[in-house]
């Protein structure tokens, strides 16, 4: 707005620069237009002008943006006083080399950082760089001789390298020093009028992402961020853990003190409640290949209280052993109803072993039109949205009590993929716990629909959710704004006068729509 101006820092920018000198690794959560990219790049330029043998690199998410960052440096160099203007050895879009100090400043994308030993590595908008986790593994050796790293970004939902690195830094599980900036630290953003106008123009999700730094609120999670936060608070530590040999929880999921404790208990099976006499349970499972990229998982759900009482999770257990674990756990929980999809190779293999080798007596059978009954659940392109909708309904209405932090972690990374137009795990993450839970809830709902009149349902919560409070909310919306005489019995009503936008002709008040709502 003002053209070239003196480079005077805000207080929060001075604080950030001072932290750069104190810590080898810094990760910054900033708000939009905080000027952190400009500040950091000019700070790197200052080092190259006044310190010897500096090798600084600024990484951007695209080559166009890398060149744009280089233009900032170019503008500064053009406007320096003559006594400060350096002698340049190389001067192009991607490299500024200073002859006097033998320092160099590069501007590239992540692929270029693999082969250069660096004094400072600055990664800009790290949350928006594709495959950043793989890039980081390749870049880290360039800092291994004592180099420094600065990671700058606004948030971009859950499941990306930046979010995971930030939360691991909060839990003291890596060497990054966190710097969190509040938009109110910027003198131009402290007015109520600015906040009101900005929130109105960019929407609530944009506000949470660009200015509030909310990881959950900024993503496209399938389940609302507020609900996930509520569910996470209700998670409990298991009363016991079993099958430690199959526990493949990543090392960074544990606290350092846990890993240092030789008596710390590990286990693939987490148990919150033992089986109760007379209770009915469902074991909902999803089988994996028994390799690192694919998990085998199952839940045990109490169909009376709709509570998660046990959970298994492993990506190394072979299919035949997974079959044995499922049958033993399901038998232990009062011969629970066993539910699993039959559309994948591992799922078919487990079902076949359970049915023909182990002879488990209580498996879920699906009626396939024209082909009779078949054990398991169809998780196809057409059935998948229906199954996930049952999960969504259950969570939105707080019908099921989730106890597992492993499940919450997957739900946070379970997002709506706009390009594929379907909900799924973010790239590089898994959704085995999510899908298996969805299948179990769906089977519970379907089983209740198929019961004869007078039979006792497994649990009517899901159906009640669709006809209970939600139903009444719709009714209230329809009722709002209508005159009192509309609801008086045996009073002839002219709908055209009362509701011209809904009815275009005179009707009697006992029409099917009103009867549906019990009017």
N, C-alpha and C positions, 0 to 999 in steps of 0.2 A: 504493500500500500504506500510505502514511503520511499521506495527505491533503496539505494545503498545507504546504510546507517552505521554508526559506530557499534562495534561488537561489545555491548555491555550485557552481562549475564544477569538473569533473575537469580534470586537466592537459591531456589531449588536446583538450578543448573550449576551453581557454584558448589553446592553440596555433592552433586553427582561427580563432578570433576575431581573433587578432593578424594572421593572414594576410589576413583580409578588408580590413584597413586598409592593407596593403602592396601589394596587387595589384588592378588594375582588373577582371580576369576570373579567377574561381576556379572550379575543378571538383573536387568532393569525391566520393571513393568510400568509402562508409561501411558499417559493419556494422549489422545490425538492432538497434533499441533503443539507439542511440548517443546519443539525445537531441539530434541535430543540428537537427532541425526546430524544436524548442522553443528551443534556444539561439539559432538564427539569427533567429527571429521576435522574441524578446525583445530581442536585440541591435538589430534594426530599430526596435523600440519605444523603446529607450533613445535612439537617434539622433533620433527624432521628439520626445522629451521635452526633450532638452538641446541640440539643434542647430536652427538656423533653416532654413526653406525646404527641408526634406527631403521627397522624394517617393519613397516605398518601396512596392514591390508584391511580394506573395508569390503565386506561381502554383502551383496544385495540379491534379491530373489530373481532378478532378470538382468540381462545385459543392458537394456535400456535404462533401468534404474541405476545400475552401476555407473554408466556414463553420466547420468544426472548428478550423482554424488560428486563425480570428478569435476563437473562444472562449478560446484560450490567452491572447490579449492581454486579453480582457475579464476573465478571472480575475485577471491581474496587476494591472490597473487597479483592480479592486474591493478588492485587498488592499494597495495602496500606503498609506504613512502620509499623513496629511492634508496635510502641507506639500509632498508630492510629487504629489498628485493634480491632474491637469491640468483646465483648462476645455475642454470638448469643443464643437466647432462642429457636427460631424456624428458620429453614433455609431450605426451599424447593423451588420448581419452582414457587409457587404462593405467598409465604409469607416469609418476612425477619423480624424477631422480635429481637429487640436489648435490652439486659438485663440491660445494664447500664443506658440508658435513658428512658426505658419503652416505646419506640416508635416502630411503626410497619409500614412496607411498603408492600402493596399488589399489585399483578399483575393479573388482571382478565378481563373478558368480561363484558358487560354492565349488564347482568342479576345478577351479584354478588354484585352490588353496592346498592341494595335495602335496606339492613338491617344494614348497618354499619354507625355510626356517624363518620364524617371525618373532619380532619383539612384541608386537601387539596385533591381535586379531579382533576386528570389530565386526560383529554379525548384526545386520540391520533387518528389522521386521522378521525375526527368526521364526515366529509362529506361522508365517505364511509361506515359508520355503518348503517345497515338496521334498519328501524323503530326507528331511534334515537329520534324522537319526543316523542314516547311513553316511551322510556327508560328515557328521561329527566324528564318527569312527575313523574316517580317512584324514580329517583335519587335525585331530588331537596330536598325532606324532610331531606335527610342525611346532608344537608348543612344548615338547617334551624336554627341551634343554633349558627351560626356565621362562618361556614366553608367557605372555598375558593374554587373557580373553575378555572381551566385553560383549555381552549379548543384550540387544535392545529390541523391544517389541511391545505392541499392544496385544491384547489377548485375542485368541481365535478359537474358542471352544476347547473341548477336551480331546485327549488322545494324541496330541502332537508332541514333538520333542521338546518344544519350549515349555508347554504346560507341565510335562513330566519332570523336566529339569528344575523348574521353579518349585514344584511341590517337594521334590527330593531335597532341594536346598533348604526349604522350610523345616524339613524333618532332619536336617544335618546329615544327610546321606550322600552328599557330594561336597566338593570344595568351593562351590559358588557362593558368593556373598550377595544377598538379595537387596535391591534398592527399589522400594515401592513409592511411586509418585501419586499424589492426590491432585486432581485437577484444580482444587481450590487453592493450591499453592501458586497458581498462575494469576497474577493481578488482574488480568482481563476477564477471568472466568468466575469471579467471586460474587457477581450480582444475581439476584433472584430472576430478573428479567432475562439475562443471558441464558440461564439454566432452563427457564420455561420455554423460550423460543427454540433452543437447541433440541430439547427433548421432543417438542412437537414436530420439528422438521426431520429428525432422523429416526423417530420411533423408539419404543422402549428397549428393544433388543439392540439397536444401534447405540443407544445411550449406555447400556450395560457394557458393551464391548469397547466402544471408543473412549469412554470417559471414566467408567466405574471400575474397569479391570476385572469384571466378573467372568471367570472361566466357564462356569456352567451356564450362566445367563446369555453368553455370547454365542453358544453353539446351536446346532440344529438337533439337539437330543430328542429322541422319540418320546421320552417322558419328560414333562416339564421340570426345569431345574429346581424349582421350589419344592416339588414333591420328592425329588431325589435327595435333597438336603434333609427333608423330614425323615425319609426312610433311613438315611445313613445314621441319624441320631439314635434310631431304635435298634441298630445292630448290636449284637452281643458277642462276647468271646465264647467259644464252644466249651462245654463242660469236659469234653475229652476229644482227642484226635487219634485216628487209627490209620493204618497203612502208611507209615512214614517212608517206606521204600519207594512209594509212588508219588510222594509230594514233590512237585516240580514248580512250586511257587517261585517266581524270580527272586534272586537274592536281594534286590533293592526293595522288595515289598516288606522285608523284615527290618526291625530296628537293629542298629549296630550292637546294642546291649544284648538283644536276643541271640544274635549270631555268636556273640562272644561267650554266651552262657552254655557250657557243655551239657547242661541238663534241660535245655529248652526243648519243648516237645514239638515235633513236626508231625504232619499227617495229611494225607490226601482226603480222608473222610473226617468232616467236622460234625460233631453231634451236639445238639442243644437240649434235646429231650429224649429220654428213653421211651420205648413203646408203652402205652397204657392199655390195660385189659379192656376189651369191648370197643376200642377205638378203631376206626377205619383209616387207612393211609393210602396215598398214591405215591408211587415211585416213578418220576418222569425223567427219562434219560435221553442223552444224545451221545452216540458212539463216535469216537475218532479213530484215526488210522494207527494210533500208537506211536506217532512221530511228533517232533517238536512243534510243527506248524498247526497241529490239530488236537483239540482236547476231547477227552472222554469225560462226561459229566452227568450227574443226576441229582435230583432233589427228592427228599422225602417230605411229603406235605400231609398234615393232619386235616382230614376232610371235614371235621367238626368245627375246629377252631380256625381253620384256614391259616395255619402257622407252619413256617418252615422249621422242621425239627432236625434235619440232617442234610448234608451236602457232600458230594464227592467231586473232585476236580483234579485231573492229571492229564499230561500230554505224552506220557511214556508207557502207560500200561497197555499191554497187548490185548487184542480183541477177545481172545479166549479167556484170559484172566479177568477182564472187565465183566464178561458174562457171569463168571463165578461170583465176583464181588456183588453184582446186582442181585443175583438170586439169593445170596446169603443175607444181604441187608433187607431185601423185600420180605423174606421169610421171617426175619427177626421182628419186623414191624407188622406182625399179625397177618402175614401173607398178603401184603399190600397189592393193590391193583397196579400192574406194571405197564407203563406207557412209553413207547419209543417210535420214532419214525422209521418207515420201511422203504424209504426212497433212496438211501445211500448204501454203498457197499458195506461199510462197517455196521450200519443199522440192521441190514438184512442178515449179516453174519451173526450178530448177537441174538437177534430174534430167532433165527434158525437153531442156534445152539440151545437157547432157553426152551424152545418148543419141543425139539426132537431129541436132544441129548440130556439136558438137565430135567426136562419135563416140569417146568414151573407151572403151578396149577391156576394162577390168577392173572392171566394176561389180557390186555385190552384188544378186542377184535372189532375191526371196522368193516361195515357192510359195503362192499364194492358193487356198484350196480352192474348186473349182468355177469359178475364173476364170484358171487357169494361172499363169504366173510374171509377176512385176512387179518392176521395179527399185526398190530401196530397202527400208526397214524400216517396219513398221506400229508407230506409237507411239500406241496407242489406250488407252482406259480399261482394257481387259483385259490388253493386252501391257505397258503401262507398268510395273506392279509387278514383272513378271518381269524386264524389262530392268534396272530399278534394283536388283533383288535381286542380279543378277550383279555390278553395280558394288560393292554393299555387301560381297559375299563376297570380291571381289578386294582391297578395301582392308582389310577386317578380317584377312585372312590375309597381308597385305603381299605380294601377288603382283605388283603393278605398281609400277614406279618412277616417281613423279611428280616432275617437275622445275620446274613452273610455279607461281609465287606467285599468278598470276592465277586459276589453277584452285583453289588452296587457299582463296583469298578467297571464291570462289563456294561451295565446300564448307562453309565456316564459316557461310554464310548460307542453306544448304540444310537446311531443318528439316521436322519432321513437323507438318503442320497438323491439329490435333485436330478443328476444325470441319468441314473437308473430308475428313478421314480419309485423307490422302495426303501424301507428302513433296513439297515444292516450295520455291522461293525465298521468303524473307520479303518482305513487301510493299515494293515499291520497288527490289528487287534482281533480278538476273538469274541464270539457271541454264543458259545455253546451253552452256557448257563442260562442265558436269556431265552433261547429257543426251547430248551428243555422245559423250563418253567412255563412258557407259553403253551406248550403242548399239554402239560398236566392240567392247567387251568381250563383249557379248551375242552378237554375230555370230561372234566367235572361238569362243565356247563351242558355239554351234549348229553351226558348220561341223565341229567335231570330232566331234559326235554323228552327223552324217550321213555320215562317211567310211566306206568299205568296210573290212572286216577286213584288217589288214596294211598299210593306207595310213599314211603318215607324217603325224601331226597337225600343225596350225599351231602349237599350243602346248597341252599338256595340263594346264597349271597349275590352271585353274579346277576342272576335274573332279577332279584329284588333291586339291585342297583339301577337297572334299566327301567324299572317301573316305580321306583320309590321317589327319592328326593329329586332326581333329575326330571322325572315325569311331572312332579309338582312345580318345579321351576318353570318348565315350558308352559304349564297351565297358568301360572301367575303372569307370565309375559303376555299371554293372549288376553288375559283378563284386564290388564292395566289399561286405563283410559276409557273403559266401557261404562255406561251409566248403570246405576243399581237396578233399574227395572229390567235390564237385560237378563238378570239371573232369577227373576220372579217367575214361579211356575204358572202355567196357563195364561200368560200374558202375551197376546199377539205382538210380534216384533217386526218392524220394517228394517231388514238387514241392510237395504240399500242406503237408507238414511244414516244408520248407525255406523256401518263399516263399508263405505263406498270403495275402498281400495281392496277389500277382500271378497265382497259379494256384489254381484252385478244384477241381482234380481231378488224379489221378495221370496223368503223361504220361511218355513215353520221352524221354531227353535229346536225341535227334536230331530235335527238332521244327523247323519252318521258321525260327522266330525265332533259335534258337541257330545254325543253319546260316548264317544271314545274317551273323553275326558270326564265322564261321569256327571255332566250337567243335565 
